[in-house]
Amino acid sequence: MKTQLFAKESACAAIVETGHALIEKKLVAGSWGNISCRIDENHFVITPSGLDYETMTAVDLVLMDIRNGVCCGAHKPSSEKGVH
């Protein structure tokens, strides 16, 4: 089975939308849990640590490099980034 990958912008939009839906459906509160999306063979985007899903925007998300664990973004990535 081939994995479907997303462009970074699409991945970020999907994560923000999913976070808002989880809040709306009362499946999470605040910044509980974490959401990620693979964008290519070596990278994924993940929600930042401690930021509420209600106020989170695409620019708040963190880009992770799977090969070396390096992250790019204004926030720290979710503490569970290794699971993703």
PyMOL Python script that loads the backbone (N, CA, C, O; Angstrom):
from pymol import cmd

cmd.read_pdbstr("""\
ATOM      1  N   MET A   1       0.846  -1.181   0.000  1.00  0.00           N
ATOM      2  CA  MET A   1       0.000   0.000   0.000  1.00  0.00           C
ATOM      3  C   MET A   1       0.890   1.243   0.000  1.00  0.00           C
ATOM      4  O   MET A   1       1.780   1.367   0.842  1.00  0.00           O
ATOM      5  N   LYS A   2       0.659   2.147  -0.924  1.00  0.00           N
ATOM      6  CA  LYS A   2       1.443   3.365  -1.027  1.00  0.00           C
ATOM      7  C   LYS A   2       0.846   4.446  -0.129  1.00  0.00           C
ATOM      8  O   LYS A   2      -0.370   4.636  -0.102  1.00  0.00           O
ATOM      9  N   THR A   3       1.703   5.149   0.601  1.00  0.00           N
ATOM     10  CA  THR A   3       1.270   6.226   1.470  1.00  0.00           C
ATOM     11  C   THR A   3       1.025   7.482   0.651  1.00  0.00           C
ATOM     12  O   THR A   3       1.849   7.846  -0.187  1.00  0.00           O
ATOM     13  N   GLN A   4      -0.099   8.148   0.886  1.00  0.00           N
ATOM     14  CA  GLN A   4      -0.384   9.414   0.218  1.00  0.00           C
ATOM     15  C   GLN A   4       0.290  10.525   0.999  1.00  0.00           C
ATOM     16  O   GLN A   4       0.083  10.644   2.207  1.00  0.00           O
ATOM     17  N   LEU A   5       1.089  11.334   0.335  1.00  0.00           N
ATOM     18  CA  LEU A   5       1.786  12.437   0.976  1.00  0.00           C
ATOM     19  C   LEU A   5       1.121  13.755   0.603  1.00  0.00           C
ATOM     20  O   LEU A   5       0.458  13.856  -0.430  1.00  0.00           O
ATOM     21  N   PHE A   6       1.302  14.758   1.446  1.00  0.00           N
ATOM     22  CA  PHE A   6       0.698  16.072   1.245  1.00  0.00           C
ATOM     23  C   PHE A   6       1.780  17.112   1.016  1.00  0.00           C
ATOM     24  O   PHE A   6       2.904  16.955   1.493  1.00  0.00           O
ATOM     25  N   ALA A   7       1.454  18.164   0.297  1.00  0.00           N
ATOM     26  CA  ALA A   7       2.322  19.333   0.229  1.00  0.00           C
ATOM     27  C   ALA A   7       2.288  19.978   1.611  1.00  0.00           C
ATOM     28  O   ALA A   7       1.302  19.833   2.334  1.00  0.00           O
ATOM     29  N   LYS A   8       3.348  20.686   1.985  1.00  0.00           N
ATOM     30  CA  LYS A   8       3.420  21.271   3.325  1.00  0.00           C
ATOM     31  C   LYS A   8       2.206  22.149   3.625  1.00  0.00           C
ATOM     32  O   LYS A   8       1.630  22.048   4.708  1.00  0.00           O
ATOM     33  N   GLU A   9       1.813  22.996   2.696  1.00  0.00           N
ATOM     34  CA  GLU A   9       0.683  23.906   2.927  1.00  0.00           C
ATOM     35  C   GLU A   9      -0.613  23.129   3.151  1.00  0.00           C
ATOM     36  O   GLU A   9      -1.413  23.483   4.017  1.00  0.00           O
ATOM     37  N   SER A  10      -0.815  22.077   2.373  1.00  0.00           N
ATOM     38  CA  SER A  10      -2.011  21.244   2.534  1.00  0.00           C
ATOM     39  C   SER A  10      -1.989  20.504   3.855  1.00  0.00           C
ATOM     40  O   SER A  10      -3.017  20.378   4.519  1.00  0.00           O
ATOM     41  N   ALA A  11      -0.821  20.015   4.239  1.00  0.00           N
ATOM     42  CA  ALA A  11      -0.672  19.305   5.513  1.00  0.00           C
ATOM     43  C   ALA A  11      -0.981  20.236   6.676  1.00  0.00           C
ATOM     44  O   ALA A  11      -1.690  19.857   7.608  1.00  0.00           O
ATOM     45  N   CYS A  12      -0.455  21.441   6.623  1.00  0.00           N
ATOM     46  CA  CYS A  12      -0.705  22.413   7.697  1.00  0.00           C
ATOM     47  C   CYS A  12      -2.181  22.761   7.793  1.00  0.00           C
ATOM     48  O   CYS A  12      -2.736  22.824   8.890  1.00  0.00           O
ATOM     49  N   ALA A  13      -2.811  22.985   6.663  1.00  0.00           N
ATOM     50  CA  ALA A  13      -4.245  23.299   6.655  1.00  0.00           C
ATOM     51  C   ALA A  13      -5.060  22.144   7.223  1.00  0.00           C
ATOM     52  O   ALA A  13      -6.009  22.363   7.977  1.00  0.00           O
ATOM     53  N   ALA A  14      -4.694  20.914   6.865  1.00  0.00           N
ATOM     54  CA  ALA A  14      -5.412  19.738   7.365  1.00  0.00           C
ATOM     55  C   ALA A  14      -5.249  19.582   8.875  1.00  0.00           C
ATOM     56  O   ALA A  14      -6.198  19.213   9.567  1.00  0.00           O
ATOM     57  N   ILE A  15      -4.056  19.860   9.388  1.00  0.00           N
ATOM     58  CA  ILE A  15      -3.817  19.748  10.830  1.00  0.00           C
ATOM     59  C   ILE A  15      -4.638  20.785  11.587  1.00  0.00           C
ATOM     60  O   ILE A  15      -5.278  20.456  12.586  1.00  0.00           O
ATOM     61  N   VAL A  16      -4.626  22.025  11.126  1.00  0.00           N
ATOM     62  CA  VAL A  16      -5.399  23.091  11.790  1.00  0.00           C
ATOM     63  C   VAL A  16      -6.884  22.750  11.756  1.00  0.00           C
ATOM     64  O   VAL A  16      -7.571  22.876  12.770  1.00  0.00           O
ATOM     65  N   GLU A  17      -7.380  22.322  10.610  1.00  0.00           N
ATOM     66  CA  GLU A  17      -8.787  21.950  10.472  1.00  0.00           C
ATOM     67  C   GLU A  17      -9.148  20.788  11.405  1.00  0.00           C
ATOM     68  O   GLU A  17     -10.208  20.795  12.031  1.00  0.00           O
ATOM     69  N   THR A  18      -8.278  19.815  11.492  1.00  0.00           N
ATOM     70  CA  THR A  18      -8.521  18.669  12.374  1.00  0.00           C
ATOM     71  C   THR A  18      -8.532  19.101  13.837  1.00  0.00           C
ATOM     72  O   THR A  18      -9.376  18.651  14.612  1.00  0.00           O
ATOM     73  N   GLY A  19      -7.607  19.964  14.212  1.00  0.00           N
ATOM     74  CA  GLY A  19      -7.586  20.475  15.587  1.00  0.00           C
ATOM     75  C   GLY A  19      -8.866  21.200  15.941  1.00  0.00           C
ATOM     76  O   GLY A  19      -9.415  21.003  17.024  1.00  0.00           O
ATOM     77  N   HIS A  20      -9.343  22.034  15.038  1.00  0.00           N
ATOM     78  CA  HIS A  20     -10.603  22.757  15.277  1.00  0.00           C
ATOM     79  C   HIS A  20     -11.787  21.789  15.383  1.00  0.00           C
ATOM     80  O   HIS A  20     -12.674  21.971  16.217  1.00  0.00           O
ATOM     81  N   ALA A  21     -11.791  20.767  14.534  1.00  0.00           N
ATOM     82  CA  ALA A  21     -12.881  19.779  14.574  1.00  0.00           C
ATOM     83  C   ALA A  21     -12.863  18.993  15.877  1.00  0.00           C
ATOM     84  O   ALA A  21     -13.920  18.714  16.445  1.00  0.00           O
ATOM     85  N   LEU A  22     -11.687  18.636  16.354  1.00  0.00           N
ATOM     86  CA  LEU A  22     -11.587  17.892  17.622  1.00  0.00           C
ATOM     87  C   LEU A  22     -12.127  18.720  18.783  1.00  0.00           C
ATOM     88  O   LEU A  22     -12.820  18.195  19.654  1.00  0.00           O
ATOM     89  N   ILE A  23     -11.812  20.008  18.795  1.00  0.00           N
ATOM     90  CA  ILE A  23     -12.330  20.912  19.834  1.00  0.00           C
ATOM     91  C   ILE A  23     -13.849  21.025  19.716  1.00  0.00           C
ATOM     92  O   ILE A  23     -14.566  20.891  20.708  1.00  0.00           O
ATOM     93  N   GLU A  24     -14.336  21.272  18.495  1.00  0.00           N
ATOM     94  CA  GLU A  24     -15.769  21.456  18.258  1.00  0.00           C
ATOM     95  C   GLU A  24     -16.578  20.231  18.694  1.00  0.00           C
ATOM     96  O   GLU A  24     -17.674  20.366  19.239  1.00  0.00           O
ATOM     97  N   LYS A  25     -16.038  19.054  18.454  1.00  0.00           N
ATOM     98  CA  LYS A  25     -16.738  17.813  18.808  1.00  0.00           C
ATOM     99  C   LYS A  25     -16.462  17.375  20.245  1.00  0.00           C
ATOM    100  O   LYS A  25     -16.907  16.314  20.683  1.00  0.00           O
ATOM    101  N   LYS A  26     -15.711  18.221  20.976  1.00  0.00           N
ATOM    102  CA  LYS A  26     -15.389  17.974  22.385  1.00  0.00           C
ATOM    103  C   LYS A  26     -14.642  16.649  22.595  1.00  0.00           C
ATOM    104  O   LYS A  26     -14.825  15.960  23.599  1.00  0.00           O
ATOM    105  N   LEU A  27     -13.801  16.320  21.617  1.00  0.00           N
ATOM    106  CA  LEU A  27     -12.981  15.113  21.727  1.00  0.00           C
ATOM    107  C   LEU A  27     -11.661  15.402  22.430  1.00  0.00           C
ATOM    108  O   LEU A  27     -10.999  14.489  22.923  1.00  0.00           O
ATOM    109  N   VAL A  28     -11.283  16.685  22.474  1.00  0.00           N
ATOM    110  CA  VAL A  28     -10.097  17.130  23.205  1.00  0.00           C
ATOM    111  C   VAL A  28     -10.407  18.478  23.831  1.00  0.00           C
ATOM    112  O   VAL A  28     -11.410  19.111  23.501  1.00  0.00           O
ATOM    113  N   ALA A  29      -9.546  18.907  24.730  1.00  0.00           N
ATOM    114  CA  ALA A  29      -9.677  20.234  25.326  1.00  0.00           C
ATOM    115  C   ALA A  29      -8.322  20.924  25.241  1.00  0.00           C
ATOM    116  O   ALA A  29      -7.286  20.304  25.480  1.00  0.00           O
ATOM    117  N   GLY A  30      -8.336  22.199  24.901  1.00  0.00           N
ATOM    118  CA  GLY A  30      -7.098  22.973  24.858  1.00  0.00           C
ATOM    119  C   GLY A  30      -6.085  22.411  23.892  1.00  0.00           C
ATOM    120  O   GLY A  30      -6.313  22.362  22.683  1.00  0.00           O
ATOM    121  N   SER A  31      -4.956  21.985  24.442  1.00  0.00           N
ATOM    122  CA  SER A  31      -3.864  21.461  23.612  1.00  0.00           C
ATOM    123  C   SER A  31      -3.644  19.969  23.840  1.00  0.00           C
ATOM    124  O   SER A  31      -2.570  19.452  23.534  1.00  0.00           O
ATOM    125  N   TRP A  32      -4.631  19.283  24.364  1.00  0.00           N
ATOM    126  CA  TRP A  32      -4.493  17.846  24.604  1.00  0.00           C
ATOM    127  C   TRP A  32      -4.218  17.107  23.302  1.00  0.00           C
ATOM    128  O   TRP A  32      -4.737  17.475  22.249  1.00  0.00           O
ATOM    129  N   GLY A  33      -3.414  16.084  23.379  1.00  0.00           N
ATOM    130  CA  GLY A  33      -3.122  15.274  22.203  1.00  0.00           C
ATOM    131  C   GLY A  33      -2.194  15.985  21.245  1.00  0.00           C
ATOM    132  O   GLY A  33      -1.663  17.052  21.553  1.00  0.00           O
ATOM    133  N   ASN A  34      -2.005  15.399  20.095  1.00  0.00           N
ATOM    134  CA  ASN A  34      -1.170  16.005  19.073  1.00  0.00           C
ATOM    135  C   ASN A  34      -1.576  15.450  17.720  1.00  0.00           C
ATOM    136  O   ASN A  34      -2.123  14.352  17.616  1.00  0.00           O
ATOM    137  N   ILE A  35      -1.300  16.222  16.699  1.00  0.00           N
ATOM    138  CA  ILE A  35      -1.676  15.862  15.333  1.00  0.00           C
ATOM    139  C   ILE A  35      -0.453  16.063  14.450  1.00  0.00           C
ATOM    140  O   ILE A  35       0.279  17.041  14.602  1.00  0.00           O
ATOM    141  N   SER A  36      -0.240  15.138  13.531  1.00  0.00           N
ATOM    142  CA  SER A  36       0.861  15.305  12.583  1.00  0.00           C
ATOM    143  C   SER A  36       0.433  14.837  11.201  1.00  0.00           C
ATOM    144  O   SER A  36      -0.578  14.155  11.039  1.00  0.00           O
ATOM    145  N   CYS A  37       1.235  15.223  10.206  1.00  0.00           N
ATOM    146  CA  CYS A  37       0.981  14.811   8.826  1.00  0.00           C
ATOM    147  C   CYS A  37       2.315  14.702   8.106  1.00  0.00           C
ATOM    148  O   CYS A  37       3.115  15.637   8.114  1.00  0.00           O
ATOM    149  N   ARG A  38       2.545  13.560   7.487  1.00  0.00           N
ATOM    150  CA  ARG A  38       3.772  13.315   6.724  1.00  0.00           C
ATOM    151  C   ARG A  38       3.699  14.105   5.430  1.00  0.00           C
ATOM    152  O   ARG A  38       2.672  14.088   4.752  1.00  0.00           O
ATOM    153  N   ILE A  39       4.796  14.812   5.072  1.00  0.00           N
ATOM    154  CA  ILE A  39       4.784  15.578   3.835  1.00  0.00           C
ATOM    155  C   ILE A  39       5.729  15.027   2.773  1.00  0.00           C
ATOM    156  O   ILE A  39       5.536  15.284   1.585  1.00  0.00           O
ATOM    157  N   ASP A  40       6.729  14.288   3.176  1.00  0.00           N
ATOM    158  CA  ASP A  40       7.575  13.589   2.216  1.00  0.00           C
ATOM    159  C   ASP A  40       8.330  12.491   2.952  1.00  0.00           C
ATOM    160  O   ASP A  40       8.088  12.247   4.134  1.00  0.00           O
ATOM    161  N   GLU A  41       9.223  11.846   2.266  1.00  0.00           N
ATOM    162  CA  GLU A  41       9.937  10.701   2.834  1.00  0.00           C
ATOM    163  C   GLU A  41      10.680  11.033   4.127  1.00  0.00           C
ATOM    164  O   GLU A  41      10.847  10.166   4.985  1.00  0.00           O
ATOM    165  N   ASN A  42      11.123  12.270   4.271  1.00  0.00           N
ATOM    166  CA  ASN A  42      11.968  12.644   5.403  1.00  0.00           C
ATOM    167  C   ASN A  42      11.394  13.698   6.339  1.00  0.00           C
ATOM    168  O   ASN A  42      12.059  14.084   7.300  1.00  0.00           O
ATOM    169  N   HIS A  43      10.176  14.176   6.085  1.00  0.00           N
ATOM    170  CA  HIS A  43       9.627  15.272   6.888  1.00  0.00           C
ATOM    171  C   HIS A  43       8.156  15.066   7.240  1.00  0.00           C
ATOM    172  O   HIS A  43       7.397  14.433   6.505  1.00  0.00           O
ATOM    173  N   PHE A  44       7.783  15.623   8.393  1.00  0.00           N
ATOM    174  CA  PHE A  44       6.380  15.705   8.762  1.00  0.00           C
ATOM    175  C   PHE A  44       6.148  17.006   9.509  1.00  0.00           C
ATOM    176  O   PHE A  44       7.081  17.610  10.039  1.00  0.00           O
ATOM    177  N   VAL A  45       4.899  17.425   9.543  1.00  0.00           N
ATOM    178  CA  VAL A  45       4.493  18.623  10.269  1.00  0.00           C
ATOM    179  C   VAL A  45       3.709  18.154  11.480  1.00  0.00           C
ATOM    180  O   VAL A  45       2.905  17.227  11.382  1.00  0.00           O
ATOM    181  N   ILE A  46       3.941  18.799  12.641  1.00  0.00           N
ATOM    182  CA  ILE A  46       3.294  18.387  13.885  1.00  0.00           C
ATOM    183  C   ILE A  46       2.836  19.614  14.676  1.00  0.00           C
ATOM    184  O   ILE A  46       3.393  20.703  14.536  1.00  0.00           O
ATOM    185  N   THR A  47       1.827  19.419  15.497  1.00  0.00           N
ATOM    186  CA  THR A  47       1.344  20.494  16.351  1.00  0.00           C
ATOM    187  C   THR A  47       2.415  20.853  17.379  1.00  0.00           C
ATOM    188  O   THR A  47       3.198  19.997  17.789  1.00  0.00           O
ATOM    189  N   PRO A  48       2.446  22.113  17.791  1.00  0.00           N
ATOM    190  CA  PRO A  48       3.416  22.544  18.787  1.00  0.00           C
ATOM    191  C   PRO A  48       2.993  22.134  20.195  1.00  0.00           C
ATOM    192  O   PRO A  48       1.822  21.859  20.454  1.00  0.00           O
ATOM    193  N   SER A  49       3.943  22.100  21.069  1.00  0.00           N
ATOM    194  CA  SER A  49       3.695  21.754  22.466  1.00  0.00           C
ATOM    195  C   SER A  49       2.949  22.881  23.174  1.00  0.00           C
ATOM    196  O   SER A  49       3.377  24.035  23.136  1.00  0.00           O
ATOM    197  N   GLY A  50       1.827  22.544  23.821  1.00  0.00           N
ATOM    198  CA  GLY A  50       1.129  23.476  24.692  1.00  0.00           C
ATOM    199  C   GLY A  50       0.316  24.575  24.046  1.00  0.00           C
ATOM    200  O   GLY A  50      -0.154  25.468  24.752  1.00  0.00           O
ATOM    201  N   LEU A  51       0.129  24.555  22.746  1.00  0.00           N
ATOM    202  CA  LEU A  51      -0.648  25.604  22.090  1.00  0.00           C
ATOM    203  C   LEU A  51      -2.069  25.110  21.844  1.00  0.00           C
ATOM    204  O   LEU A  51      -2.271  24.049  21.254  1.00  0.00           O
ATOM    205  N   ASP A  52      -3.056  25.887  22.300  1.00  0.00           N
ATOM    206  CA  ASP A  52      -4.464  25.500  22.144  1.00  0.00           C
ATOM    207  C   ASP A  52      -4.841  25.357  20.673  1.00  0.00           C
ATOM    208  O   ASP A  52      -4.449  26.176  19.842  1.00  0.00           O
ATOM    209  N   TYR A  53      -5.596  24.321  20.361  1.00  0.00           N
ATOM    210  CA  TYR A  53      -6.063  24.088  18.993  1.00  0.00           C
ATOM    211  C   TYR A  53      -6.995  25.196  18.527  1.00  0.00           C
ATOM    212  O   TYR A  53      -7.073  25.470  17.329  1.00  0.00           O
ATOM    213  N   GLU A  54      -7.701  25.837  19.447  1.00  0.00           N
ATOM    214  CA  GLU A  54      -8.640  26.894  19.073  1.00  0.00           C
ATOM    215  C   GLU A  54      -7.932  28.099  18.459  1.00  0.00           C
ATOM    216  O   GLU A  54      -8.482  28.751  17.572  1.00  0.00           O
ATOM    217  N   THR A  55      -6.725  28.399  18.917  1.00  0.00           N
ATOM    218  CA  THR A  55      -6.003  29.579  18.435  1.00  0.00           C
ATOM    219  C   THR A  55      -4.880  29.232  17.460  1.00  0.00           C
ATOM    220  O   THR A  55      -4.271  30.129  16.877  1.00  0.00           O
ATOM    221  N   MET A  56      -4.603  27.960  17.280  1.00  0.00           N
ATOM    222  CA  MET A  56      -3.508  27.510  16.432  1.00  0.00           C
ATOM    223  C   MET A  56      -3.771  27.846  14.964  1.00  0.00           C
ATOM    224  O   MET A  56      -4.884  27.686  14.464  1.00  0.00           O
ATOM    225  N   THR A  57      -2.716  28.316  14.285  1.00  0.00           N
ATOM    226  CA  THR A  57      -2.781  28.568  12.845  1.00  0.00           C
ATOM    227  C   THR A  57      -1.665  27.778  12.167  1.00  0.00           C
ATOM    228  O   THR A  57      -0.819  27.188  12.840  1.00  0.00           O
ATOM    229  N   ALA A  58      -1.664  27.767  10.859  1.00  0.00           N
ATOM    230  CA  ALA A  58      -0.672  27.010  10.093  1.00  0.00           C
ATOM    231  C   ALA A  58       0.754  27.454  10.408  1.00  0.00           C
ATOM    232  O   ALA A  58       1.663  26.624  10.404  1.00  0.00           O
ATOM    233  N   VAL A  59       0.971  28.728  10.677  1.00  0.00           N
ATOM    234  CA  VAL A  59       2.329  29.209  10.965  1.00  0.00           C
ATOM    235  C   VAL A  59       2.843  28.742  12.323  1.00  0.00           C
ATOM    236  O   VAL A  59       4.043  28.816  12.585  1.00  0.00           O
ATOM    237  N   ASP A  60       1.951  28.262  13.191  1.00  0.00           N
ATOM    238  CA  ASP A  60       2.348  27.757  14.511  1.00  0.00           C
ATOM    239  C   ASP A  60       2.895  26.339  14.453  1.00  0.00           C
ATOM    240  O   ASP A  60       3.537  25.894  15.404  1.00  0.00           O
ATOM    241  N   LEU A  61       2.661  25.625  13.371  1.00  0.00           N
ATOM    242  CA  LEU A  61       3.057  24.224  13.279  1.00  0.00           C
ATOM    243  C   LEU A  61       4.567  24.083  13.123  1.00  0.00           C
ATOM    244  O   LEU A  61       5.255  25.021  12.722  1.00  0.00           O
ATOM    245  N   VAL A  62       5.066  22.894  13.445  1.00  0.00           N
ATOM    246  CA  VAL A  62       6.505  22.647  13.446  1.00  0.00           C
ATOM    247  C   VAL A  62       6.847  21.604  12.388  1.00  0.00           C
ATOM    248  O   VAL A  62       6.219  20.547  12.321  1.00  0.00           O
ATOM    249  N   LEU A  63       7.843  21.907  11.566  1.00  0.00           N
ATOM    250  CA  LEU A  63       8.335  20.987  10.551  1.00  0.00           C
ATOM    251  C   LEU A  63       9.456  20.152  11.163  1.00  0.00           C
ATOM    252  O   LEU A  63      10.415  20.699  11.707  1.00  0.00           O
ATOM    253  N   MET A  64       9.337  18.838  11.076  1.00  0.00           N
ATOM    254  CA  MET A  64      10.328  17.923  11.648  1.00  0.00           C
ATOM    255  C   MET A  64      11.056  17.154  10.543  1.00  0.00           C
ATOM    256  O   MET A  64      10.449  16.738   9.556  1.00  0.00           O
ATOM    257  N   ASP A  65      12.348  16.976  10.724  1.00  0.00           N
ATOM    258  CA  ASP A  65      13.155  16.141   9.834  1.00  0.00           C
ATOM    259  C   ASP A  65      13.319  14.790  10.512  1.00  0.00           C
ATOM    260  O   ASP A  65      13.906  14.704  11.591  1.00  0.00           O
ATOM    261  N   ILE A  66      12.809  13.743   9.896  1.00  0.00           N
ATOM    262  CA  ILE A  66      12.822  12.395  10.474  1.00  0.00           C
ATOM    263  C   ILE A  66      14.244  11.862  10.618  1.00  0.00           C
ATOM    264  O   ILE A  66      14.538  11.128  11.562  1.00  0.00           O
ATOM    265  N   ARG A  67      15.115  12.221   9.702  1.00  0.00           N
ATOM    266  CA  ARG A  67      16.476  11.672   9.688  1.00  0.00           C
ATOM    267  C   ARG A  67      17.311  12.107  10.880  1.00  0.00           C
ATOM    268  O   ARG A  67      18.086  11.317  11.419  1.00  0.00           O
ATOM    269  N   ASN A  68      17.158  13.361  11.295  1.00  0.00           N
ATOM    270  CA  ASN A  68      18.029  13.865  12.354  1.00  0.00           C
ATOM    271  C   ASN A  68      17.296  14.526  13.517  1.00  0.00           C
ATOM    272  O   ASN A  68      17.938  15.006  14.452  1.00  0.00           O
ATOM    273  N   GLY A  69      15.976  14.558  13.477  1.00  0.00           N
ATOM    274  CA  GLY A  69      15.195  15.127  14.570  1.00  0.00           C
ATOM    275  C   GLY A  69      15.196  16.644  14.637  1.00  0.00           C
ATOM    276  O   GLY A  69      14.682  17.221  15.595  1.00  0.00           O
ATOM    277  N   VAL A  70      15.766  17.298  13.634  1.00  0.00           N
ATOM    278  CA  VAL A  70      15.818  18.761  13.619  1.00  0.00           C
ATOM    279  C   VAL A  70      14.426  19.300  13.331  1.00  0.00           C
ATOM    280  O   VAL A  70      13.701  18.778  12.485  1.00  0.00           O
ATOM    281  N   CYS A  71      14.066  20.360  14.055  1.00  0.00           N
ATOM    282  CA  CYS A  71      12.755  20.966  13.841  1.00  0.00           C
ATOM    283  C   CYS A  71      12.908  22.413  13.395  1.00  0.00           C
ATOM    284  O   CYS A  71      13.896  23.077  13.709  1.00  0.00           O
ATOM    285  N   CYS A  72      11.910  22.885  12.656  1.00  0.00           N
ATOM    286  CA  CYS A  72      11.875  24.268  12.190  1.00  0.00           C
ATOM    287  C   CYS A  72      10.525  24.850  12.552  1.00  0.00           C
ATOM    288  O   CYS A  72       9.482  24.260  12.269  1.00  0.00           O
ATOM    289  N   GLY A  73      10.554  26.004  13.175  1.00  0.00           N
ATOM    290  CA  GLY A  73       9.317  26.676  13.547  1.00  0.00           C
ATOM    291  C   GLY A  73       9.535  27.552  14.761  1.00  0.00           C
ATOM    292  O   GLY A  73      10.571  27.476  15.422  1.00  0.00           O
ATOM    293  N   ALA A  74       8.557  28.379  15.048  1.00  0.00           N
ATOM    294  CA  ALA A  74       8.658  29.312  16.166  1.00  0.00           C
ATOM    295  C   ALA A  74       8.377  28.653  17.514  1.00  0.00           C
ATOM    296  O   ALA A  74       8.671  29.230  18.560  1.00  0.00           O
ATOM    297  N   HIS A  75       7.807  27.442  17.495  1.00  0.00           N
ATOM    298  CA  HIS A  75       7.418  26.759  18.726  1.00  0.00           C
ATOM    299  C   HIS A  75       8.150  25.431  18.855  1.00  0.00           C
ATOM    300  O   HIS A  75       8.702  24.916  17.883  1.00  0.00           O
ATOM    301  N   LYS A  76       8.146  24.886  20.064  1.00  0.00           N
ATOM    302  CA  LYS A  76       8.664  23.540  20.283  1.00  0.00           C
ATOM    303  C   LYS A  76       7.650  22.533  19.751  1.00  0.00           C
ATOM    304  O   LYS A  76       6.445  22.758  19.868  1.00  0.00           O
ATOM    305  N   PRO A  77       8.112  21.433  19.171  1.00  0.00           N
ATOM    306  CA  PRO A  77       7.168  20.416  18.699  1.00  0.00           C
ATOM    307  C   PRO A  77       6.553  19.659  19.870  1.00  0.00           C
ATOM    308  O   PRO A  77       7.067  19.718  20.987  1.00  0.00           O
ATOM    309  N   SER A  78       5.476  18.961  19.625  1.00  0.00           N
ATOM    310  CA  SER A  78       4.866  18.098  20.622  1.00  0.00           C
ATOM    311  C   SER A  78       5.922  17.204  21.246  1.00  0.00           C
ATOM    312  O   SER A  78       6.830  16.734  20.561  1.00  0.00           O
ATOM    313  N   SER A  79       5.805  16.972  22.531  1.00  0.00           N
ATOM    314  CA  SER A  79       6.772  16.102  23.221  1.00  0.00           C
ATOM    315  C   SER A  79       6.707  14.671  22.720  1.00  0.00           C
ATOM    316  O   SER A  79       7.630  13.890  22.956  1.00  0.00           O
ATOM    317  N   GLU A  80       5.635  14.316  22.035  1.00  0.00           N
ATOM    318  CA  GLU A  80       5.481  12.961  21.507  1.00  0.00           C
ATOM    319  C   GLU A  80       5.899  12.862  20.041  1.00  0.00           C
ATOM    320  O   GLU A  80       5.458  11.962  19.327  1.00  0.00           O
ATOM    321  N   LYS A  81       6.736  13.773  19.602  1.00  0.00           N
ATOM    322  CA  LYS A  81       7.164  13.795  18.196  1.00  0.00           C
ATOM    323  C   LYS A  81       7.807  12.490  17.760  1.00  0.00           C
ATOM    324  O   LYS A  81       7.690  12.115  16.594  1.00  0.00           O
ATOM    325  N   GLY A  82       8.481  11.788  18.656  1.00  0.00           N
ATOM    326  CA  GLY A  82       9.136  10.525  18.330  1.00  0.00           C
ATOM    327  C   GLY A  82       8.158   9.424  17.964  1.00  0.00           C
ATOM    328  O   GLY A  82       8.512   8.496  17.236  1.00  0.00           O
ATOM    329  N   VAL A  83       6.938   9.516  18.457  1.00  0.00           N
ATOM    330  CA  VAL A  83       5.912   8.507  18.167  1.00  0.00           C
ATOM    331  C   VAL A  83       5.398   8.682  16.739  1.00  0.00           C
ATOM    332  O   VAL A  83       4.941   7.727  16.111  1.00  0.00           O
ATOM    333  N   HIS A  84       5.478   9.890  16.245  1.00  0.00           N
ATOM    334  CA  HIS A  84       4.913  10.214  14.933  1.00  0.00           C
ATOM    335  C   HIS A  84       5.868   9.852  13.835  1.00  0.00           C
ATOM    336  O   HIS A  84       5.562  10.053  12.659  1.00  0.00           O
TER     337      HIS A  84
END
""", "prot")
cmd.dss("prot")
cmd.show_as("cartoon", "prot")
cmd.util.cbc("prot")
cmd.orient("prot")
